[in-house]
Structures are given as C-alpha cells and as structure tokens.
Amino acid sequence: MSDPYFQQLFAQRIGGENYGKGTAIYKFEKIKRAKRKALADYPDRTLIDFGIGENDAMAPEFVREVMAQEINKPENRGYADNGIADFKEAVAGFMKRFFGVELDAATEVNHCIGSKTALAMLPACFINPGDTTLMTVPGYPVAGTHTAYYGGSVYKLPLLAENNFFPDLDNIPAEVKEKAKLLVINYPNSPTGKVATREFYEKVVKFAKDNNIVVVQDAAHTVLTFEGEPLSFLSVPGAKEVGVEVHSLSKGFDMIGWRIGWVCGHPLLVQAFSDVKDNCDSGQFMAIQKAAAAALGNEEIPKQTKTKYERRLKKLVEMLNRCGFKCEMPGGTYFLYTKSPSGIEGGPSFASGEEASQYLITEKSICTVPWDDAGSFLRFSVTYVAADEAAEDALMEETEKRLKQVAWKFD
Ligand SMILES: Cc1ncc(COP(=O)(O)O)c(C=O)c1O
C-alpha cells in the first residue's frame, strides 16, 4: 500500500515522514503481549497482576452520590474554563489541613483535567528551543516529552540507590544549569517509593534560586505517604517563590478516571499555567469539580486509601523477603521498587529488569514492570483486585508458592 499524501507532513516531534512505521516495541506493549501469551499458554494458571498502576477501587460512594446530584443541576452544564471557586476553596482548605500550607484560593490554585495534563502544559510556559528541563529518572516522562515538543532538551538526573534515590543536584554541569529553566521532581516518588525530606526540599529551593530555575513538584501520590507525615514542597520556606506543586485526586481519592487535579504555588506561575490551559481545554465538568471538592473536604477518604495500600505493601514486602528478595517498605506510593534478581540457581541469568520481568510473566504468570533507567529494578504495584483482606492473603500465598519454586539469585 502506498503512503497517504500526508505521510510527508507529520512533524519531526512524532517521527516526521517515518511516523507509524517504527517497529520498536515499548515496555508496556511488551508486558501486554507477554500477559496475553501467559494466559494462552497456561489457561488454568491465574495471572497475578502487579503490573497495573491504577487504583482498583471505585471512587467512594459519598463522592459518587454528590456527583449523581450535581450531574442533574442545569448550572453545571457549561464550560468551566479555568475552574470554579468551590473547587479552588476546597483545595485551599485541604492544603491547609493536610500540609499546613496557606494558599489564596483565587490566585494560587487552578484545577487541571488530571495532573498529567498539567505536566504536559507547564513546559509551554517556559521552554523555548534550546532550553533544558531537568528531570529525575526513572519517572513519569510527560513534562520531558513536551519539553522536546517545544524544541527543548531533557537532562536526566538518575535516582540511584547509593544517593538514597535523591537526584544529585551538586554535580550538574554548569553549561546544563545555564540552559535549564525547569526542574521536575516527584515525591512521593514513582516508581522508587522514596519520600522527600524537608532538608531535600530546602536544598531544591536554594538550587532553584541560585540557578534561576522554576521547580515543578509532582505530588500525585502524596496522600499515600507512609513514612512520616505527608510533606508539601510549598511548606518549605521560599518554595512558593520558586515553583508550583501539581496534585491529583486520582491516587489518594480513588478518582483515577475522573480526571481532576490542581496546580498551586506562586500566583504568576499559576497564572501562566492557566493561560496555557485556557488555550488547550475548557475546564473539567463542573459536576466533577464539585464532587472533587466534596472529596477534598472528607477527612476519611485519604486515610482509607492510605491504610489499604500500606497494608498491602507490608504484606508484599514480607512475602517477597521470604522468597529471597531484598525489599524494604517504600515511604510512599502504591509501588514497591526493588532490585531485580540477577538469575535463577541452575537456570537463566537476567541481564536486566526487563529479562527478569519477562521470566516472571512467562514462567510464573506474575506480572511486574521492569525499570532499567538507573540500575535493574522491578516495580510491583499493590493495586491488584482483591475484595477483602482474605483475598489479599490468598493472593500473597499463591505468589509465594510460585516464587518459591525456584531459588532467586541477587548478585
Ligand atoms: C508520578 C505521577 N505523576 C502524575 C500522574 C498522572 O496522574 P493523573 O493524571 O491521573 O492525575 C501519575 C499517574 O500515573 C503519576 O504516577
């Protein structure tokens, strides 16, 4: 078949004239294919899925009830533009109660249709061709992709075990810092599960001021903080002068498909974000904003999601350690990020997390996500579907049985 006339027209940022012709298979597609194969090869063996990074529960009933009422109100039908006051005020109340952060609801908060969209839009506020975004890896790549779309480049800051999974801000070359306009960080960190410390955030504020860099702190997982109290970047002195924090109701409020979050921080940064956003979308459905405002005002929801995922992570860590893995409880998120095995006694060796992950899915029908950006690691998510604690325990038991069929090597 010949190419359509527009084959030549695709922009370089998505592959130019070669768009759609690539044969590379990306990580998540490989996992999907391996899952399909495991199900076909072993139809009687249940697939144990630690690969999914999405909450397993519906939004709480209370939130769904608010939504059911708001959906019938004519005043909620129209464009919401940059958002309604009810939501912004609920955010300001939440930030004060949860983190002790004072925000002016009118000027220092703006909603977004999920934090993914905010991370996609923020580079548009700063990145000209030739500019740089500093980003931690492994991580959520969206701000980097959009930096590249605007002709900028990404300088990767590896999160290494030997640095306690913090980026090494002291050893970034001067010429990189000169071109850098944005520093994107994410705590609690996905996938490493590391939580930030006040000292680290203080260091980030100083780094941003010393180098004229704007900070974007992605707090999507913040409700799921197990080590210490949840910490907002904006609670550190000076932070509001240098950046914004991006929040989400997806993870902590079980509202992943509802698409609602917010950007908060310095009013001029929030304004720049709102201006870009205003040219991209017309705001989230007001009924969703009102249901989200109600969720933010409910103190029980974040406690419940945190308790559930913390309990599941503890069970997972204990079970994996009984099987020879060397895991520690993460400080936050619903992910366990743990060193990938190097092989099996008397069996294959694994040169990467990807090879180990492929072995787990094809030989044991256990799905994980490999990360090979900064060492070889596997990510286990505890968002698997289990109706109650007995179902969680049964799943751990079955996983343990399969993992103990071989001896794992870690060298
Ligand atoms: C670190 C991180 N940031 C942001 C997001 C985006 O979340 P949402 O767009 O649902 O708010 C995710 C989702 O997986 C994430 O893991």
PDBQT file of the ligand as one rigid body, heavy atoms in Angstrom, charges set to zero:
ROOT
HETATM    1  C1  LIG A 501       4.133  10.346  39.210  1.00  0.00    +0.000 C 
HETATM    2  C2  LIG A 501       2.841  10.583  38.509  1.00  0.00    +0.000 A 
HETATM    3  N1  LIG A 501       2.503  11.826  38.172  1.00  0.00    +0.000 NA
HETATM    4  C3  LIG A 501       1.356  12.096  37.544  1.00  0.00    +0.000 A 
HETATM    5  C4  LIG A 501       0.498  11.083  37.186  1.00  0.00    +0.000 A 
HETATM    6  C5  LIG A 501      -0.766  11.428  36.442  1.00  0.00    +0.000 C 
HETATM    7  O1  LIG A 501      -1.878  11.280  37.241  1.00  0.00    +0.000 OA
HETATM    8  P1  LIG A 501      -3.299  11.891  36.877  1.00  0.00    +0.000 P 
HETATM    9  O2  LIG A 501      -3.189  12.492  35.506  1.00  0.00    +0.000 OA
HETATM   10  O3  LIG A 501      -4.244  10.773  36.946  1.00  0.00    +0.000 OA
HETATM   11  O4  LIG A 501      -3.546  12.964  37.902  1.00  0.00    +0.000 OA
HETATM   12  C6  LIG A 501       0.804   9.768  37.510  1.00  0.00    +0.000 A 
HETATM   13  C7  LIG A 501      -0.088   8.666  37.098  1.00  0.00    +0.000 C 
HETATM   14  O5  LIG A 501       0.269   7.549  36.945  1.00  0.00    +0.000 OA
HETATM   15  C8  LIG A 501       2.000   9.517  38.201  1.00  0.00    +0.000 A 
HETATM   16  O6  LIG A 501       2.342   8.269  38.568  1.00  0.00    +0.000 OA
ENDROOT
TORSDOF 0
